[in-house]
Amino acid sequence: MSYFKDKADEIASFLSELIRFDTTNPPGNELEAAKFVAEKLGEYGINCEILTSNSNRGNVIARIPGSSSGPRLLLLSHLDVVPAKPSDWRHHPFSGEIKDGYVWGRGAIDDKGHVAMEVFTLIALIENRVEFNGEIIFATTADEEMGGKYGAKWLVENHPEKVKADYVINEGGGFGLPAGDKVVFAIQTSEKGVYWFKLKVKGRPGHASMPLSGENAIVKISKAIKELEEHKMPITPNIHVKLFIETLASATGKGLLSKILLSRALGEHALKRIYRSDKSLAALLDAMLRNTITPTVIKGGYKENIIPDEVECIFDCRLLPGFNEKHVLNHLKEVLKGLEYEVEFLHKDPSTQSPINTQLFNIIDKVLRKNVPNAIVTPYMSTGGTDSRFFRRKFNSIAYGFEPIVIEGPLKEFMSMIHGINERISIKNLVFGTKVTFETIVELMKAR
């Protein structure tokens, strides 16, 4: 369909302009970007409303009714981005530079590029006068990068009637990983839970010139961190991860390795073997296969010559489906025997998942195979969180991470761009993602 190729320059230009709105969160300031998106949709006769959850926190909603009753589908994305340090980048992160076939800048992949794909999917529906059943809802939100308090979470709690949907297409998956002569597209069907906690250890003050005069809390918590690093939680594969690993292994002709990797007894050996050849892939698989506890912030001591008597460390803990804070406490009790400590959970957000064998998943599979002849489609569980969790919990929506992109170059380089430096997306992928999203929606919602 030449329509999408003809739209390439317009899609790239839109994304370039959207990137120029500095929506670094905190503080976010998404309102002007929200107005820009609403204005673009308005050019094509698509009415939008902008809902502000707080000063300068804008959320855009558009609704397009079909010709008769049918499912409600939500196209979800977010406008805020994580911070970027300009001196580290090849092109300024908020320049939206278009060069060598790429749009550069913070949010090009996460998640303004996805906003562009979904905006132009709606435009394609209007321009091509597509008839469909049900209702298509578009929402691009604030505050995803800081937990959704002023974005998706706020919409679900305060305006549920505007965003309730049977199906949700969101970020967090849809990336095509080259594997041998195949391209494995990983559709996010589940995500780990987020449990941040603070571990506090107490000691006894003394003069630092005489180390034995006190009890050093920094030394004690350092030992605790070391113990937690050396005694990781066991490999516990779930169905989303199992299918992903088996599919990836089949595509690369390494079926035996996948069986070893999914084994509690032999999985650690397999991870070490993978790490020697591909550190990025090993890091991804390790995080998908187990619950993780990672120290991220440490505070302690108050003077150069005083032995610190209290230290606290904050841990980022990510839990698989079926696990909660009780499992964390039990693990701490087992690993940190003999150490007195206090635990305070700062944030508890359980894992969510959607069923795999659905009409939408089957249609995604069909559309991707049509557009990429050597494509293989698999479910997968993301190690980070997305706004899909709010819709899975509140409405029992079937929510998938599906931002169709074929990874160009090494996986390591692609992964390093997301929340990293030199983030960019090819115009070719922008067109591909828009076309695939459009065809998926038409197939799901088509008038019969």
ABEGO torsion letter per residue (X at the ends): XAAAAAAAAAAAAAAAAAAABBABOOAGGAAAAAAAAAAAAAAAGBBBBBBBABBGBBBBBBBBBBABBEBBBBBBBBABBBBBBAAABABBAAAGBBBGGBBBEBGAAOAAAAAAAAAAAAAAAAAAGBBBBEBBBBBBBBGAAAGGAABAAAAAAABAAAABBABBBBBGBGBBBBBEABBBBBBBABBBBBBBBBBBBBBBBBBAABAAABBBAAAAAAAAAAAAAABBBBBBBBAAAAAAAAAAAAAAGAAAAAAAAABAAAAAAAAAAAAAABAAAAAAAAAAABBBBBBABBBEEABAABBBABBBBBBBBBBBBGBBAAAAAAAAAAAABGBBBBBBBABBBBBBBBBABBAAAAAAAAAAAAABAABBBBBBBBABBBAAAAAAAAAGBBBBBBBBBBBBEBAAAAAAABGBBGBBBBAAAAAAAAAAAAAAAAAAABBX
